[in-house]
Amino acid sequence: MPRRFVDLSIYLENDVQSDPPGFSPRIEYIRHQQSAADVVKFFPGLKEEDLPDAEGWAVENVTLNTHNGTHLDAPYHFHSTMNHGERAWTIDEVPLDWCFGDGVKLDFTRFPDGYVVTDKDVEAELKRIGYELKEHDIVVVNTAAGKAYGQPSYVSTGCGMGYKATMYLLERGVRVTGTDAWSWDAPFVHTAEKFKDSHDASLIWEGHKAGRHIGYCHLEKLHNLEVLPPFGFTISCFPHKIRGASAGWTRAVAIFEE
């Protein structure tokens, strides 16, 4: 059966606004001519001019953290425990069957920056698209941040998923969620304003912290969600296997059977 693929991942690249200042990845590109001197070290008697066109190999040195680029957060990122007290899984312990499943897209692009999505909002959107959640669906939310990617405002753009909205999904068997924003939660700059007025620490990272009660993963910095229909596709999002880590980079893809 023919398949169509939609890339849901952003690039790892220099000089594009994808993280707060000081948190961006850095890529050093070593070109063919530059590496010729390294190649000859492996072969005594070989000279650089002996190589075809005096060229070696292309290599890149990358400096990044596990939350750069499109990535899958493990329960360990959110808290040291999950499921009301169990040790939280690191990314190398996340079940692979969580990372391949039927995709569902919720459109929250209409919500203002900093808005915290509620369980009622999720319920209303599922009713609008005519979909009933089932176990192991992968639910992604399309926010205003998707179109702001690469702009200085990206990190502060879009709505976030609150505790009740997240639990609504988890209580129905969803174990992987995702967003095109920098964070599953509302941007910090907006939450900081609310905290300044209320001094209520439960507002901070409330969607992430739902993992204390039901362990789950979520994808951050997804891309192209606006081209997806509400459902009718599969999502593949297997993370890089980093021992004991809080997240792993992933090439998230939507697959359509045609």
ChimeraX commands (.cxc) that place a marker at each C-alpha (Angstrom):
marker #1 position 0.00,0.00,0.00 radius 0.5
marker #1 position 1.46,3.43,-0.92 radius 0.5
marker #1 position 2.47,5.65,1.99 radius 0.5
marker #1 position 2.90,9.39,2.34 radius 0.5
marker #1 position 5.19,10.85,4.98 radius 0.5
marker #1 position 4.99,14.28,6.63 radius 0.5
marker #1 position 8.09,15.40,8.51 radius 0.5
marker #1 position 7.08,16.72,11.94 radius 0.5
marker #1 position 10.61,17.65,13.03 radius 0.5
marker #1 position 12.56,20.87,13.03 radius 0.5
marker #1 position 16.19,21.12,11.92 radius 0.5
marker #1 position 19.14,21.08,14.26 radius 0.5
marker #1 position 20.89,24.16,12.91 radius 0.5
marker #1 position 22.87,27.23,13.81 radius 0.5
marker #1 position 21.51,30.76,13.97 radius 0.5
marker #1 position 17.79,29.92,14.08 radius 0.5
marker #1 position 15.77,30.87,17.15 radius 0.5
marker #1 position 14.59,27.57,18.64 radius 0.5
marker #1 position 15.59,27.90,22.32 radius 0.5
marker #1 position 16.13,30.61,24.93 radius 0.5
marker #1 position 19.44,32.50,24.69 radius 0.5
marker #1 position 22.34,30.30,25.76 radius 0.5
marker #1 position 20.47,27.02,25.18 radius 0.5
marker #1 position 20.76,26.70,21.40 radius 0.5
marker #1 position 22.75,23.95,19.65 radius 0.5
marker #1 position 26.07,24.70,17.96 radius 0.5
marker #1 position 27.27,22.82,14.88 radius 0.5
marker #1 position 30.86,23.02,13.61 radius 0.5
marker #1 position 31.13,21.91,9.98 radius 0.5
marker #1 position 34.42,20.32,8.92 radius 0.5
marker #1 position 34.70,20.27,5.13 radius 0.5
marker #1 position 36.45,17.74,2.88 radius 0.5
marker #1 position 39.55,19.85,2.30 radius 0.5
marker #1 position 39.91,20.56,6.02 radius 0.5
marker #1 position 39.89,16.89,7.01 radius 0.5
marker #1 position 42.47,15.62,4.52 radius 0.5
marker #1 position 45.18,16.05,7.15 radius 0.5
marker #1 position 43.20,13.82,9.53 radius 0.5
marker #1 position 42.72,11.10,6.93 radius 0.5
marker #1 position 46.44,10.71,6.20 radius 0.5
marker #1 position 47.15,10.07,9.89 radius 0.5
marker #1 position 45.54,6.65,9.51 radius 0.5
marker #1 position 47.73,5.61,6.55 radius 0.5
marker #1 position 51.52,5.95,6.98 radius 0.5
marker #1 position 53.14,7.24,3.81 radius 0.5
marker #1 position 49.94,8.74,2.41 radius 0.5
marker #1 position 50.04,12.39,1.40 radius 0.5
marker #1 position 47.06,14.72,1.23 radius 0.5
marker #1 position 47.63,15.26,-2.50 radius 0.5
marker #1 position 47.33,11.48,-3.01 radius 0.5
marker #1 position 43.65,11.60,-2.07 radius 0.5
marker #1 position 41.12,12.17,-4.89 radius 0.5
marker #1 position 40.99,15.96,-5.30 radius 0.5
marker #1 position 42.97,16.15,-2.03 radius 0.5
marker #1 position 39.69,15.70,-0.18 radius 0.5
marker #1 position 38.99,13.83,3.05 radius 0.5
marker #1 position 35.63,13.38,4.69 radius 0.5
marker #1 position 32.93,15.73,5.86 radius 0.5
marker #1 position 32.34,15.63,9.61 radius 0.5
marker #1 position 30.34,17.76,12.03 radius 0.5
marker #1 position 31.00,18.42,15.70 radius 0.5
marker #1 position 27.74,19.13,17.51 radius 0.5
marker #1 position 27.25,20.72,20.93 radius 0.5
marker #1 position 23.71,20.31,22.20 radius 0.5
marker #1 position 21.56,19.14,25.08 radius 0.5
marker #1 position 18.91,16.44,24.96 radius 0.5
marker #1 position 16.14,19.04,24.67 radius 0.5
marker #1 position 17.48,20.76,21.56 radius 0.5
marker #1 position 15.61,20.14,18.34 radius 0.5
marker #1 position 12.51,17.97,18.13 radius 0.5
marker #1 position 12.76,15.56,21.06 radius 0.5
marker #1 position 10.80,13.19,23.26 radius 0.5
marker #1 position 10.75,13.95,26.98 radius 0.5
marker #1 position 10.89,10.98,29.35 radius 0.5
marker #1 position 8.93,10.87,32.64 radius 0.5
marker #1 position 12.26,11.42,34.42 radius 0.5
marker #1 position 12.43,14.93,32.95 radius 0.5
marker #1 position 9.27,15.97,34.76 radius 0.5
marker #1 position 9.97,14.54,38.21 radius 0.5
marker #1 position 12.01,11.86,39.98 radius 0.5
marker #1 position 8.87,9.72,40.40 radius 0.5
marker #1 position 5.84,8.79,38.34 radius 0.5
marker #1 position 2.61,6.86,38.91 radius 0.5
marker #1 position 2.31,8.16,42.49 radius 0.5
marker #1 position 5.75,7.20,43.72 radius 0.5
marker #1 position 7.41,4.79,41.29 radius 0.5
marker #1 position 10.90,5.64,40.02 radius 0.5
marker #1 position 10.46,7.68,36.86 radius 0.5
marker #1 position 11.65,6.10,33.60 radius 0.5
marker #1 position 14.55,7.62,31.71 radius 0.5
marker #1 position 14.43,7.89,27.92 radius 0.5
marker #1 position 16.17,4.54,27.36 radius 0.5
marker #1 position 13.43,2.85,29.41 radius 0.5
marker #1 position 10.42,4.25,27.55 radius 0.5
marker #1 position 8.48,1.39,25.88 radius 0.5
marker #1 position 8.94,1.43,22.12 radius 0.5
marker #1 position 5.26,0.68,21.54 radius 0.5
marker #1 position 4.47,4.09,23.05 radius 0.5
marker #1 position 6.38,5.72,20.21 radius 0.5
marker #1 position 4.34,4.42,17.27 radius 0.5
marker #1 position 0.60,4.89,17.22 radius 0.5
marker #1 position -2.49,6.53,15.78 radius 0.5
marker #1 position -2.14,10.29,15.70 radius 0.5
marker #1 position -4.72,12.84,16.79 radius 0.5
marker #1 position -4.28,16.60,16.28 radius 0.5
marker #1 position -6.01,19.15,18.47 radius 0.5
marker #1 position -6.15,22.66,17.00 radius 0.5
marker #1 position -5.51,25.26,19.69 radius 0.5
marker #1 position -4.07,27.94,17.42 radius 0.5
marker #1 position -6.93,30.25,18.41 radius 0.5
marker #1 position -5.84,30.50,22.03 radius 0.5
marker #1 position -3.73,33.51,23.03 radius 0.5
marker #1 position -0.11,33.30,24.09 radius 0.5
marker #1 position 0.18,32.06,27.67 radius 0.5
marker #1 position -3.32,30.57,27.80 radius 0.5
marker #1 position -3.50,27.38,29.86 radius 0.5
marker #1 position -5.64,24.77,28.12 radius 0.5
marker #1 position -8.20,23.00,30.34 radius 0.5
marker #1 position -9.84,19.60,30.28 radius 0.5
marker #1 position -13.01,21.28,29.02 radius 0.5
marker #1 position -11.09,22.71,26.08 radius 0.5
marker #1 position -9.75,19.27,25.18 radius 0.5
marker #1 position -13.20,17.72,25.48 radius 0.5
marker #1 position -14.73,20.42,23.28 radius 0.5
marker #1 position -12.06,20.03,20.59 radius 0.5
marker #1 position -12.49,16.24,20.50 radius 0.5
marker #1 position -16.23,16.74,20.10 radius 0.5
marker #1 position -15.63,19.28,17.32 radius 0.5
marker #1 position -13.47,16.88,15.30 radius 0.5
marker #1 position -15.67,13.89,16.10 radius 0.5
marker #1 position -13.03,11.71,17.72 radius 0.5
marker #1 position -13.06,9.46,20.80 radius 0.5
marker #1 position -9.66,8.82,22.35 radius 0.5
marker #1 position -8.38,5.28,22.74 radius 0.5
marker #1 position -5.41,3.76,24.54 radius 0.5
marker #1 position -1.99,4.64,23.11 radius 0.5
marker #1 position -3.19,7.33,20.73 radius 0.5
marker #1 position -0.46,9.94,20.22 radius 0.5
marker #1 position -2.08,13.35,20.72 radius 0.5
marker #1 position -0.37,16.48,19.37 radius 0.5
marker #1 position -1.51,20.05,19.86 radius 0.5
marker #1 position -1.16,22.71,17.20 radius 0.5
marker #1 position -0.54,26.12,18.82 radius 0.5
marker #1 position 0.28,29.60,17.58 radius 0.5
marker #1 position 3.95,28.78,18.23 radius 0.5
marker #1 position 4.12,26.64,15.10 radius 0.5
marker #1 position 4.10,29.66,12.79 radius 0.5
marker #1 position 6.46,31.61,15.06 radius 0.5
marker #1 position 9.28,29.06,14.84 radius 0.5
marker #1 position 12.61,30.68,14.02 radius 0.5
marker #1 position 11.49,34.12,15.22 radius 0.5
marker #1 position 12.70,35.79,18.43 radius 0.5
marker #1 position 9.18,35.45,19.85 radius 0.5
marker #1 position 9.02,31.66,19.40 radius 0.5
marker #1 position 9.81,30.67,23.00 radius 0.5
marker #1 position 7.11,32.98,24.39 radius 0.5
marker #1 position 4.43,32.16,21.80 radius 0.5
marker #1 position 1.49,29.80,22.06 radius 0.5
marker #1 position -0.75,28.28,24.67 radius 0.5
marker #1 position 0.23,25.49,27.05 radius 0.5
marker #1 position -1.42,22.37,28.37 radius 0.5
marker #1 position -2.53,22.58,31.99 radius 0.5
marker #1 position -2.64,19.82,34.59 radius 0.5
marker #1 position -6.31,18.99,34.05 radius 0.5
marker #1 position -5.95,19.00,30.26 radius 0.5
marker #1 position -2.98,16.65,30.47 radius 0.5
marker #1 position -4.69,14.33,32.93 radius 0.5
marker #1 position -7.76,14.21,30.68 radius 0.5
marker #1 position -5.56,12.63,28.00 radius 0.5
marker #1 position -3.61,10.35,30.34 radius 0.5
marker #1 position -6.70,9.00,32.08 radius 0.5
marker #1 position -7.93,7.79,28.68 radius 0.5
marker #1 position -4.79,5.80,27.95 radius 0.5
marker #1 position -2.72,8.36,26.03 radius 0.5
marker #1 position 0.97,7.95,26.90 radius 0.5
marker #1 position 2.66,10.20,24.32 radius 0.5
marker #1 position 1.61,13.76,23.59 radius 0.5
marker #1 position 3.26,16.57,21.67 radius 0.5
marker #1 position 3.33,20.26,20.83 radius 0.5
marker #1 position 4.84,22.57,18.22 radius 0.5
marker #1 position 5.75,24.99,21.02 radius 0.5
marker #1 position 9.00,25.13,22.97 radius 0.5
marker #1 position 7.24,23.60,25.97 radius 0.5
marker #1 position 4.19,21.46,26.70 radius 0.5
marker #1 position 3.31,24.03,29.34 radius 0.5
marker #1 position 2.51,27.68,28.77 radius 0.5
marker #1 position 5.59,29.82,28.05 radius 0.5
marker #1 position 7.50,30.69,31.22 radius 0.5
marker #1 position 7.28,34.43,30.64 radius 0.5
marker #1 position 3.49,34.29,30.99 radius 0.5
marker #1 position 3.50,31.86,33.93 radius 0.5
marker #1 position 6.01,34.11,35.71 radius 0.5
marker #1 position 3.51,36.98,35.59 radius 0.5
marker #1 position 0.82,34.79,37.16 radius 0.5
marker #1 position 3.22,33.54,39.82 radius 0.5
marker #1 position 4.26,37.10,40.66 radius 0.5
marker #1 position 0.67,37.88,41.54 radius 0.5
marker #1 position -0.33,34.61,43.22 radius 0.5
marker #1 position 2.93,33.06,44.54 radius 0.5
marker #1 position 1.28,29.72,43.70 radius 0.5
marker #1 position 4.09,27.33,42.72 radius 0.5
marker #1 position 1.58,24.75,41.44 radius 0.5
marker #1 position 1.16,26.95,38.35 radius 0.5
marker #1 position 4.75,26.22,37.31 radius 0.5
marker #1 position 5.09,23.33,34.86 radius 0.5
marker #1 position 1.67,22.01,35.82 radius 0.5
marker #1 position 1.26,20.01,32.61 radius 0.5
marker #1 position 4.67,18.40,32.95 radius 0.5
marker #1 position 4.06,17.61,36.60 radius 0.5
marker #1 position 1.01,15.52,35.71 radius 0.5
marker #1 position 3.61,12.83,35.10 radius 0.5
marker #1 position 3.96,12.44,38.86 radius 0.5
marker #1 position 0.51,10.87,38.84 radius 0.5
marker #1 position 0.49,9.05,35.50 radius 0.5
marker #1 position 3.79,8.48,33.74 radius 0.5
marker #1 position 3.88,9.76,30.17 radius 0.5
marker #1 position 6.12,11.30,27.49 radius 0.5
marker #1 position 5.71,14.30,25.30 radius 0.5
marker #1 position 7.24,15.66,22.13 radius 0.5
marker #1 position 8.32,19.28,21.97 radius 0.5
marker #1 position 9.23,21.55,19.04 radius 0.5
marker #1 position 7.19,19.63,16.49 radius 0.5
marker #1 position 6.71,21.14,13.03 radius 0.5
marker #1 position 4.14,21.11,10.23 radius 0.5
marker #1 position 1.21,20.29,12.51 radius 0.5
marker #1 position -0.95,22.76,10.59 radius 0.5
marker #1 position -0.91,20.47,7.52 radius 0.5
marker #1 position -2.22,17.45,9.43 radius 0.5
marker #1 position -5.91,16.50,9.53 radius 0.5
marker #1 position -7.46,15.88,12.96 radius 0.5
marker #1 position -6.85,12.12,12.67 radius 0.5
marker #1 position -6.33,9.35,10.12 radius 0.5
marker #1 position -2.54,9.03,10.31 radius 0.5
marker #1 position 0.16,7.27,12.32 radius 0.5
marker #1 position 2.96,8.98,14.24 radius 0.5
marker #1 position 6.44,7.51,14.58 radius 0.5
marker #1 position 8.67,9.18,17.19 radius 0.5
marker #1 position 11.34,6.76,18.41 radius 0.5
marker #1 position 13.89,8.63,20.58 radius 0.5
marker #1 position 17.66,8.34,20.52 radius 0.5
marker #1 position 18.76,5.78,23.13 radius 0.5
marker #1 position 20.74,7.84,25.66 radius 0.5
marker #1 position 21.41,5.93,28.86 radius 0.5
marker #1 position 19.83,7.51,31.94 radius 0.5
marker #1 position 18.75,10.67,30.09 radius 0.5
marker #1 position 15.70,12.89,30.49 radius 0.5
marker #1 position 14.99,13.14,26.74 radius 0.5
marker #1 position 16.10,11.90,23.35 radius 0.5
marker #1 position 16.17,13.53,19.94 radius 0.5
marker #1 position 13.65,12.13,17.47 radius 0.5
marker #1 position 12.77,12.40,13.80 radius 0.5
marker #1 position 9.04,12.56,14.34 radius 0.5
marker #1 position 7.03,11.61,11.25 radius 0.5
marker #1 position 3.33,11.35,10.37 radius 0.5
marker #1 position 2.52,8.41,8.09 radius 0.5
marker #1 position -0.52,8.28,5.84 radius 0.5
marker #1 position -1.67,5.05,4.17 radius 0.5
marker #1 position -2.99,5.94,0.71 radius 0.5
marker link #1:1,2 radius 0.2
marker link #1:2,3 radius 0.2
marker link #1:3,4 radius 0.2
marker link #1:4,5 radius 0.2
marker link #1:5,6 radius 0.2
marker link #1:6,7 radius 0.2
marker link #1:7,8 radius 0.2
marker link #1:8,9 radius 0.2
marker link #1:9,10 radius 0.2
marker link #1:10,11 radius 0.2
marker link #1:11,12 radius 0.2
marker link #1:12,13 radius 0.2
marker link #1:13,14 radius 0.2
marker link #1:14,15 radius 0.2
marker link #1:15,16 radius 0.2
marker link #1:16,17 radius 0.2
marker link #1:17,18 radius 0.2
marker link #1:18,19 radius 0.2
marker link #1:19,20 radius 0.2
marker link #1:20,21 radius 0.2
marker link #1:21,22 radius 0.2
marker link #1:22,23 radius 0.2
marker link #1:23,24 radius 0.2
marker link #1:24,25 radius 0.2
marker link #1:25,26 radius 0.2
marker link #1:26,27 radius 0.2
marker link #1:27,28 radius 0.2
marker link #1:28,29 radius 0.2
marker link #1:29,30 radius 0.2
marker link #1:30,31 radius 0.2
marker link #1:31,32 radius 0.2
marker link #1:32,33 radius 0.2
marker link #1:33,34 radius 0.2
marker link #1:34,35 radius 0.2
marker link #1:35,36 radius 0.2
marker link #1:36,37 radius 0.2
marker link #1:37,38 radius 0.2
marker link #1:38,39 radius 0.2
marker link #1:39,40 radius 0.2
marker link #1:40,41 radius 0.2
marker link #1:41,42 radius 0.2
marker link #1:42,43 radius 0.2
marker link #1:43,44 radius 0.2
marker link #1:44,45 radius 0.2
marker link #1:45,46 radius 0.2
marker link #1:46,47 radius 0.2
marker link #1:47,48 radius 0.2
marker link #1:48,49 radius 0.2
marker link #1:49,50 radius 0.2
marker link #1:50,51 radius 0.2
marker link #1:51,52 radius 0.2
marker link #1:52,53 radius 0.2
marker link #1:53,54 radius 0.2
marker link #1:54,55 radius 0.2
marker link #1:55,56 radius 0.2
marker link #1:56,57 radius 0.2
marker link #1:57,58 radius 0.2
marker link #1:58,59 radius 0.2
marker link #1:59,60 radius 0.2
marker link #1:60,61 radius 0.2
marker link #1:61,62 radius 0.2
marker link #1:62,63 radius 0.2
marker link #1:63,64 radius 0.2
marker link #1:64,65 radius 0.2
marker link #1:65,66 radius 0.2
marker link #1:66,67 radius 0.2
marker link #1:67,68 radius 0.2
marker link #1:68,69 radius 0.2
marker link #1:69,70 radius 0.2
marker link #1:70,71 radius 0.2
marker link #1:71,72 radius 0.2
marker link #1:72,73 radius 0.2
marker link #1:73,74 radius 0.2
marker link #1:74,75 radius 0.2
marker link #1:75,76 radius 0.2
marker link #1:76,77 radius 0.2
marker link #1:77,78 radius 0.2
marker link #1:78,79 radius 0.2
marker link #1:79,80 radius 0.2
marker link #1:80,81 radius 0.2
marker link #1:81,82 radius 0.2
marker link #1:82,83 radius 0.2
marker link #1:83,84 radius 0.2
marker link #1:84,85 radius 0.2
marker link #1:85,86 radius 0.2
marker link #1:86,87 radius 0.2
marker link #1:87,88 radius 0.2
marker link #1:88,89 radius 0.2
marker link #1:89,90 radius 0.2
marker link #1:90,91 radius 0.2
marker link #1:91,92 radius 0.2
marker link #1:92,93 radius 0.2
marker link #1:93,94 radius 0.2
marker link #1:94,95 radius 0.2
marker link #1:95,96 radius 0.2
marker link #1:96,97 radius 0.2
marker link #1:97,98 radius 0.2
marker link #1:98,99 radius 0.2
marker link #1:99,100 radius 0.2
marker link #1:100,101 radius 0.2
marker link #1:101,102 radius 0.2
marker link #1:102,103 radius 0.2
marker link #1:103,104 radius 0.2
marker link #1:104,105 radius 0.2
marker link #1:105,106 radius 0.2
marker link #1:106,107 radius 0.2
marker link #1:107,108 radius 0.2
marker link #1:108,109 radius 0.2
marker link #1:109,110 radius 0.2
marker link #1:110,111 radius 0.2
marker link #1:111,112 radius 0.2
marker link #1:112,113 radius 0.2
marker link #1:113,114 radius 0.2
marker link #1:114,115 radius 0.2
marker link #1:115,116 radius 0.2
marker link #1:116,117 radius 0.2
marker link #1:117,118 radius 0.2
marker link #1:118,119 radius 0.2
marker link #1:119,120 radius 0.2
marker link #1:120,121 radius 0.2
marker link #1:121,122 radius 0.2
marker link #1:122,123 radius 0.2
marker link #1:123,124 radius 0.2
marker link #1:124,125 radius 0.2
marker link #1:125,126 radius 0.2
marker link #1:126,127 radius 0.2
marker link #1:127,128 radius 0.2
marker link #1:128,129 radius 0.2
marker link #1:129,130 radius 0.2
marker link #1:130,131 radius 0.2
marker link #1:131,132 radius 0.2
marker link #1:132,133 radius 0.2
marker link #1:133,134 radius 0.2
marker link #1:134,135 radius 0.2
marker link #1:135,136 radius 0.2
marker link #1:136,137 radius 0.2
marker link #1:137,138 radius 0.2
marker link #1:138,139 radius 0.2
marker link #1:139,140 radius 0.2
marker link #1:140,141 radius 0.2
marker link #1:141,142 radius 0.2
marker link #1:142,143 radius 0.2
marker link #1:143,144 radius 0.2
marker link #1:144,145 radius 0.2
marker link #1:145,146 radius 0.2
marker link #1:146,147 radius 0.2
marker link #1:147,148 radius 0.2
marker link #1:148,149 radius 0.2
marker link #1:149,150 radius 0.2
marker link #1:150,151 radius 0.2
marker link #1:151,152 radius 0.2
marker link #1:152,153 radius 0.2
marker link #1:153,154 radius 0.2
marker link #1:154,155 radius 0.2
marker link #1:155,156 radius 0.2
marker link #1:156,157 radius 0.2
marker link #1:157,158 radius 0.2
marker link #1:158,159 radius 0.2
marker link #1:159,160 radius 0.2
marker link #1:160,161 radius 0.2
marker link #1:161,162 radius 0.2
marker link #1:162,163 radius 0.2
marker link #1:163,164 radius 0.2
marker link #1:164,165 radius 0.2
marker link #1:165,166 radius 0.2
marker link #1:166,167 radius 0.2
marker link #1:167,168 radius 0.2
marker link #1:168,169 radius 0.2
marker link #1:169,170 radius 0.2
marker link #1:170,171 radius 0.2
marker link #1:171,172 radius 0.2
marker link #1:172,173 radius 0.2
marker link #1:173,174 radius 0.2
marker link #1:174,175 radius 0.2
marker link #1:175,176 radius 0.2
marker link #1:176,177 radius 0.2
marker link #1:177,178 radius 0.2
marker link #1:178,179 radius 0.2
marker link #1:179,180 radius 0.2
marker link #1:180,181 radius 0.2
marker link #1:181,182 radius 0.2
marker link #1:182,183 radius 0.2
marker link #1:183,184 radius 0.2
marker link #1:184,185 radius 0.2
marker link #1:185,186 radius 0.2
marker link #1:186,187 radius 0.2
marker link #1:187,188 radius 0.2
marker link #1:188,189 radius 0.2
marker link #1:189,190 radius 0.2
marker link #1:190,191 radius 0.2
marker link #1:191,192 radius 0.2
marker link #1:192,193 radius 0.2
marker link #1:193,194 radius 0.2
marker link #1:194,195 radius 0.2
marker link #1:195,196 radius 0.2
marker link #1:196,197 radius 0.2
marker link #1:197,198 radius 0.2
marker link #1:198,199 radius 0.2
marker link #1:199,200 radius 0.2
marker link #1:200,201 radius 0.2
marker link #1:201,202 radius 0.2
marker link #1:202,203 radius 0.2
marker link #1:203,204 radius 0.2
marker link #1:204,205 radius 0.2
marker link #1:205,206 radius 0.2
marker link #1:206,207 radius 0.2
marker link #1:207,208 radius 0.2
marker link #1:208,209 radius 0.2
marker link #1:209,210 radius 0.2
marker link #1:210,211 radius 0.2
marker link #1:211,212 radius 0.2
marker link #1:212,213 radius 0.2
marker link #1:213,214 radius 0.2
marker link #1:214,215 radius 0.2
marker link #1:215,216 radius 0.2
marker link #1:216,217 radius 0.2
marker link #1:217,218 radius 0.2
marker link #1:218,219 radius 0.2
marker link #1:219,220 radius 0.2
marker link #1:220,221 radius 0.2
marker link #1:221,222 radius 0.2
marker link #1:222,223 radius 0.2
marker link #1:223,224 radius 0.2
marker link #1:224,225 radius 0.2
marker link #1:225,226 radius 0.2
marker link #1:226,227 radius 0.2
marker link #1:227,228 radius 0.2
marker link #1:228,229 radius 0.2
marker link #1:229,230 radius 0.2
marker link #1:230,231 radius 0.2
marker link #1:231,232 radius 0.2
marker link #1:232,233 radius 0.2
marker link #1:233,234 radius 0.2
marker link #1:234,235 radius 0.2
marker link #1:235,236 radius 0.2
marker link #1:236,237 radius 0.2
marker link #1:237,238 radius 0.2
marker link #1:238,239 radius 0.2
marker link #1:239,240 radius 0.2
marker link #1:240,241 radius 0.2
marker link #1:241,242 radius 0.2
marker link #1:242,243 radius 0.2
marker link #1:243,244 radius 0.2
marker link #1:244,245 radius 0.2
marker link #1:245,246 radius 0.2
marker link #1:246,247 radius 0.2
marker link #1:247,248 radius 0.2
marker link #1:248,249 radius 0.2
marker link #1:249,250 radius 0.2
marker link #1:250,251 radius 0.2
marker link #1:251,252 radius 0.2
marker link #1:252,253 radius 0.2
marker link #1:253,254 radius 0.2
marker link #1:254,255 radius 0.2
marker link #1:255,256 radius 0.2
marker link #1:256,257 radius 0.2
marker link #1:257,258 radius 0.2
view
